[in-house]
Amino acid sequence: MARALYIHWPFCEKKCPYCDFNSHVRERVDMEAWQAALLADMRAEATQTGGETLTSIFFGGGTPSLMPPRLVEVLLCEAQEVWGFDPNIEITLEANPSSVEAANFADLAAAGINRVSLGVQSLDDDTLKWLGRLHGADEARAALRTAGEHFERVSFDLIYALPGQTCQKWSAELEQALDFGSSHLSLYQLTIEPGTRFATDVRRGAFAPLDDEEAAELFALTQQRTEAAGLPAYETSNHARPGEEGRHNLTYWRYQDYAGIGPGAHGRRGGFATLRHKKPENFLSAVAQRGHGVAEQRLLAAPEKASEALLMGLRLREGLDIAHLEARFGIPQTDLVVPHKVAQYTDQGLLWQVGSRLGVSAEGRPLLDGLLAEIVADALVTT
């Protein structure tokens, strides 16, 4: 049964040019209607995933910090009522570091949020403007300080491997980030996602992405600096002090069950994959007609579940237990991974093995996608 809950708030003030998330800009949002719809969707999901108390809740988006704190409080009260909370529950909300949203941090903390993830993205004004962000660097620094005053745990995101970015420039920005003393950083290389404005810009020749070799140098620099600062990578792009890892995202990477509500939210529960309607208006209509926002629910075959578990678990520094996957999905280890490929890349130092536990080494992490394509058994990939 699900022990984690994801709540999606789909609205943003502006669509960022690199973003391919389910986010929408609307002139007006009827908060009463959204409160009623999200509560109904939550209750419907709880009937399918009850039985265990929640260990984590994550408000994602979109921009959840645009939600009125009272709405956040109502949703948390309902979640506690229908599921129950673990005494050490982690409740995270994604926020933009604008002064307007930072003004709500005290009320959001009072509502029950105990961890915030700030979408800083850069500490340089010119870069923020290019990324289409609505805040400035000084505003972001102020929001980080305010967040530290109100929340038990603070994480923030930065984007690197930008066009023309050098090791020197990124090193200086990374040092600034580490100086804030946050216990968790999410450091993502810029990816040009299909359907985004940046994808159109690249196609038209407005800019060229950083080449792979230069991006690999920045990735290596990132791993070295965060490790030295006591925030090693516990996942490809996520760095934390030991014990401060994001518990909610670990649910995904360890392939544990989670419930997802709100427009476009995904879920994995009891062997089923769920997907809510993405367009906000369609989600509201579905809830009004059927009492929930589910657009698709399908039973996953064992090979598909095993493939997902491998692709997620091998992103983690801790790796995963192949014998455990064999027992869980009823698939022999030799049908999960390609033995001779695993042996080959282990000999090359790109993978590591301890008993039945398998993981990607620090040297292999920059090559993760290629390694996964090589070692995950064809029978899983083609299912």
C-alpha positions in Angstrom: 0.0 0.0 0.0 1.1 3.6 -0.7 3.0 5.3 2.1 3.7 8.4 0.1 1.4 11.0 -1.4 2.1 13.4 -4.3 -0.2 16.4 -4.7 0.1 18.3 -8.0 -0.7 22.0 -8.3 -0.7 22.8 -12.0 -0.6 26.6 -12.1 2.3 28.9 -12.7 2.6 32.7 -13.2 4.7 32.0 -16.3 5.8 29.0 -18.3 9.6 28.6 -18.2 11.3 28.0 -21.6 13.0 24.7 -20.4 10.0 23.3 -18.6 8.1 20.2 -19.8 6.2 19.7 -16.6 2.4 19.8 -16.4 2.1 23.5 -15.7 -0.4 26.0 -16.9 -0.9 29.8 -16.8 -4.4 31.0 -16.0 -5.7 34.5 -15.3 -8.0 33.3 -12.6 -8.0 30.2 -10.4 -11.2 29.3 -8.4 -9.7 28.2 -5.1 -13.0 26.9 -3.7 -13.5 24.7 -6.8 -9.9 23.4 -6.6 -10.2 22.7 -2.9 -13.3 20.7 -3.4 -11.8 18.8 -6.4 -8.5 17.9 -4.7 -10.3 16.8 -1.5 -12.6 14.5 -3.6 -9.7 13.1 -5.6 -7.8 12.5 -2.3 -10.7 10.6 -0.7 -11.2 8.5 -3.8 -7.5 7.6 -3.9 -7.5 6.8 -0.2 -10.1 4.1 -0.7 -7.6 2.3 -3.0 -4.4 2.9 -1.0 -5.4 2.9 2.7 -4.0 0.6 5.4 -0.6 2.3 6.1 0.2 5.7 7.5 2.0 8.2 5.2 5.7 8.7 5.6 5.9 11.6 3.1 3.8 14.1 1.2 5.1 16.2 -1.6 3.4 19.3 -3.1 4.7 19.6 -6.7 3.8 21.5 -9.8 3.5 24.0 -11.3 4.1 26.3 -8.4 2.6 25.0 -5.2 3.8 28.0 -3.3 1.0 29.9 -5.1 -1.5 27.9 -3.2 -3.1 29.8 -0.3 -1.7 28.4 3.0 -5.2 27.7 4.1 -5.7 25.3 1.2 -2.5 23.5 2.0 -3.7 23.1 5.6 -7.0 21.8 4.6 -5.4 19.2 2.3 -3.0 18.1 5.0 -5.8 17.7 7.5 -7.7 15.6 5.1 -4.7 13.4 4.3 -4.1 12.9 8.0 -7.7 11.9 8.5 -7.9 9.4 5.6 -4.4 7.9 5.9 -2.8 8.9 9.1 0.7 10.3 9.5 3.9 8.7 10.6 5.3 10.6 13.6 8.3 11.6 11.5 6.5 12.4 8.3 8.3 14.6 5.7 6.0 17.2 4.1 7.7 19.0 1.3 6.4 21.9 -0.8 8.1 23.3 -4.0 8.3 27.0 -4.0 9.6 29.8 -6.2 12.0 32.2 -4.3 10.0 35.4 -5.0 9.5 37.9 -2.2 5.7 37.5 -2.6 5.8 33.7 -2.1 8.5 33.9 0.7 6.0 36.1 2.6 3.8 33.0 2.9 6.5 30.8 4.4 5.5 31.4 8.0 1.9 30.5 7.2 2.9 27.4 5.2 5.1 26.2 8.1 2.2 26.7 10.4 0.0 24.7 8.0 2.3 21.7 8.4 5.0 22.0 5.8 8.3 21.0 7.3 10.5 20.9 4.2 10.7 23.3 1.3 12.3 22.9 -2.1 13.2 26.2 -3.7 13.4 26.6 -7.5 16.4 29.0 -7.4 17.9 27.6 -10.6 20.7 30.2 -10.7 22.4 32.8 -8.5 23.2 35.0 -11.5 20.8 37.7 -12.7 21.6 37.3 -16.4 21.2 33.6 -16.3 17.9 33.9 -14.4 16.6 36.2 -17.1 17.7 33.8 -19.9 16.0 30.9 -18.0 12.8 32.9 -18.0 12.6 33.2 -14.2 10.6 35.9 -12.5 12.9 36.4 -9.5 16.4 37.9 -9.2 19.5 36.5 -7.5 19.2 38.8 -4.5 15.6 37.9 -4.1 16.6 34.2 -4.2 19.2 34.7 -1.5 16.7 36.5 0.7 14.1 33.7 0.2 16.7 31.1 1.2 17.4 33.0 4.4 13.6 33.3 5.1 13.1 29.6 4.4 15.8 28.7 6.8 14.0 30.7 9.6 10.7 28.8 9.1 11.3 25.3 7.9 13.1 22.4 9.5 14.8 21.4 6.2 15.6 23.5 3.1 16.6 22.3 -0.3 17.1 24.2 -3.5 17.6 23.6 -7.2 20.3 24.9 -9.6 20.6 24.3 -13.3 24.1 24.0 -14.9 25.8 22.9 -18.1 24.3 26.0 -19.8 25.5 27.2 -23.2 29.0 28.7 -22.8 29.2 27.9 -19.1 32.8 27.2 -18.0 34.1 25.2 -15.1 35.3 28.4 -13.5 31.9 30.1 -13.7 30.0 27.0 -12.4 32.6 26.4 -9.6 32.1 30.0 -8.3 28.3 29.6 -8.4 28.4 26.2 -6.7 30.6 27.6 -4.0 28.0 30.3 -3.3 25.3 27.6 -3.1 27.3 25.5 -0.7 28.0 28.5 1.5 24.2 28.7 2.3 24.6 25.6 4.4 21.5 23.8 3.1 21.4 20.1 3.8 20.2 19.2 0.4 20.9 20.4 -3.2 19.3 19.3 -6.5 21.8 20.1 -9.3 20.5 19.4 -12.8 22.2 19.7 -16.1 20.1 21.6 -18.6 18.2 19.2 -20.8 16.5 20.4 -23.9 13.1 18.7 -23.6 10.8 18.2 -26.7 7.9 20.6 -26.9 9.6 23.4 -24.9 10.5 26.8 -26.1 14.2 26.0 -25.7 13.7 23.0 -28.1 12.3 25.4 -30.7 15.2 27.9 -30.1 17.8 25.1 -30.6 16.0 24.0 -33.8 16.1 27.5 -35.1 19.7 28.0 -34.2 19.1 30.6 -31.4 21.6 28.8 -29.2 23.5 25.5 -29.1 23.5 23.3 -26.0 26.8 22.7 -24.2 28.7 19.8 -25.9 28.8 16.4 -24.0 32.5 16.6 -23.2 32.2 20.0 -21.5 29.0 18.9 -19.7 30.8 15.8 -18.4 33.6 18.0 -16.9 31.0 20.1 -15.1 29.3 17.0 -13.8 32.6 15.7 -12.5 33.3 19.0 -10.8 29.9 19.0 -9.2 30.4 15.5 -7.7 33.8 16.5 -6.4 32.8 19.8 -4.8 29.6 18.4 -3.2 31.4 15.4 -1.8 34.1 17.5 -0.3 31.5 19.8 1.3 29.7 16.8 2.9 26.8 16.6 0.5 27.6 13.6 -1.6 25.4 12.6 -4.5 22.9 9.9 -3.2 21.2 10.0 -6.6 22.5 11.2 -10.0 21.4 14.9 -9.5 20.6 15.0 -5.8 23.1 15.7 -3.0 22.6 15.6 0.7 24.2 15.4 4.1 23.8 11.8 5.3 20.4 11.4 6.8 19.0 14.5 5.0 18.1 12.7 1.7 14.7 13.5 0.3 12.5 10.7 1.7 9.7 11.3 -0.8 11.9 11.0 -3.9 13.6 7.9 -2.4 10.1 6.3 -2.5 10.2 6.7 -6.3 13.8 5.6 -6.8 13.4 2.5 -4.5 10.2 1.7 -6.4 7.9 1.8 -3.5 4.2 2.5 -3.8 2.9 6.1 -3.8 -0.4 7.8 -4.5 -0.7 10.7 -6.8 -3.6 13.3 -7.0 -4.2 16.4 -8.9 -3.8 17.2 -12.7 -1.3 15.0 -14.4 -0.2 13.2 -11.2 1.2 9.7 -11.6 0.9 6.9 -9.1 2.1 3.4 -8.5 0.0 1.3 -6.2 -0.7 -2.4 -5.9 0.9 -3.1 -9.2 -1.2 -0.5 -11.0 0.0 2.6 -12.7 -2.3 5.6 -12.4 -2.4 8.9 -14.3 -4.7 11.8 -13.6 -6.2 14.1 -16.4 -3.5 16.7 -17.2 -5.5 19.7 -18.4 -6.8 21.5 -15.3 -10.3 21.9 -16.8 -10.5 18.3 -17.8 -9.4 17.2 -14.3 -12.2 19.3 -12.7 -14.8 17.9 -15.1 -13.7 14.3 -14.4 -13.9 14.8 -10.6 -17.3 16.4 -10.9 -18.6 13.5 -13.1 -16.9 10.5 -11.4 -15.6 11.7 -8.1 -11.9 11.3 -9.0 -9.4 12.6 -11.6 -8.1 9.3 -12.9 -7.6 9.3 -16.7 -5.8 6.0 -16.9 -5.3 3.0 -14.6 -3.6 -0.1 -15.8 -2.1 -3.2 -14.3 1.6 -3.4 -15.0 3.1 -6.7 -16.1 6.0 -8.1 -14.0 8.7 -7.3 -16.7 7.5 -3.7 -16.9 7.6 -3.3 -13.1 11.1 -4.9 -13.0 12.3 -2.6 -15.7 11.0 0.5 -13.9 12.6 -0.7 -10.7 16.0 -1.2 -12.4 15.9 2.1 -14.2 15.0 4.0 -11.0 17.1 2.1 -8.5 20.4 2.2 -10.5 20.2 6.0 -10.3 20.9 5.7 -6.5 24.4 5.6 -5.0 23.2 2.7 -2.8 22.2 0.7 -5.9 19.7 -2.1 -5.6 19.5 -5.8 -4.7 19.0 -8.0 -7.8 18.0 -11.0 -5.7 15.3 -8.9 -4.1 13.9 -8.0 -7.5 14.0 -11.6 -8.5 11.9 -12.5 -5.5 9.6 -9.5 -5.8 8.7 -9.9 -9.5 9.3 -13.6 -10.1 11.9 -13.0 -12.8 15.3 -14.8 -12.8 18.3 -12.5 -12.3 19.7 -13.5 -15.7 16.4 -12.1 -17.2 16.8 -8.8 -15.3 20.3 -7.8 -16.3 22.7 -9.1 -18.9 25.4 -11.0 -16.9 28.3 -10.7 -19.2 27.7 -7.0 -19.6 27.5 -6.5 -15.9 30.8 -8.4 -15.5 32.4 -6.4 -18.3 31.5 -3.0 -16.8 32.3 -4.1 -13.3 35.8 -5.0 -14.4 36.1 -1.6 -16.0 35.1 0.1 -12.8 31.8 1.5 -14.1 29.6 -0.7 -12.0 30.1 -2.3 -8.5 28.8 -5.5 -7.0 28.6 -6.6 -3.4 26.8 -10.0 -3.2 23.6 -9.6 -5.0 23.7 -5.8 -4.7 24.5 -3.9 -7.9 25.2 -0.2 -8.4 26.8 2.4 -10.7 30.2 3.7 -9.6 31.2 7.3 -9.4 33.1 6.7 -12.7 30.1 5.2 -14.3 27.6 7.9 -13.2 28.3 10.3 -16.1 27.6 7.3 -18.5 24.4 6.2 -16.7 22.0 6.2 -19.6 24.4 4.3 -21.8 25.1 1.7 -19.1 21.4 1.2 -18.5 20.8 0.5 -22.2 23.6 -2.1 -22.1 22.9 -4.0 -18.8 19.1 -4.1 -18.6 17.9 -7.3 -20.2 16.3 -6.9 -23.6 13.2 -8.8 -22.5 12.4 -6.0 -20.0 13.2 -3.2 -22.4 11.0 -4.5 -25.2 8.1 -5.4 -23.0 
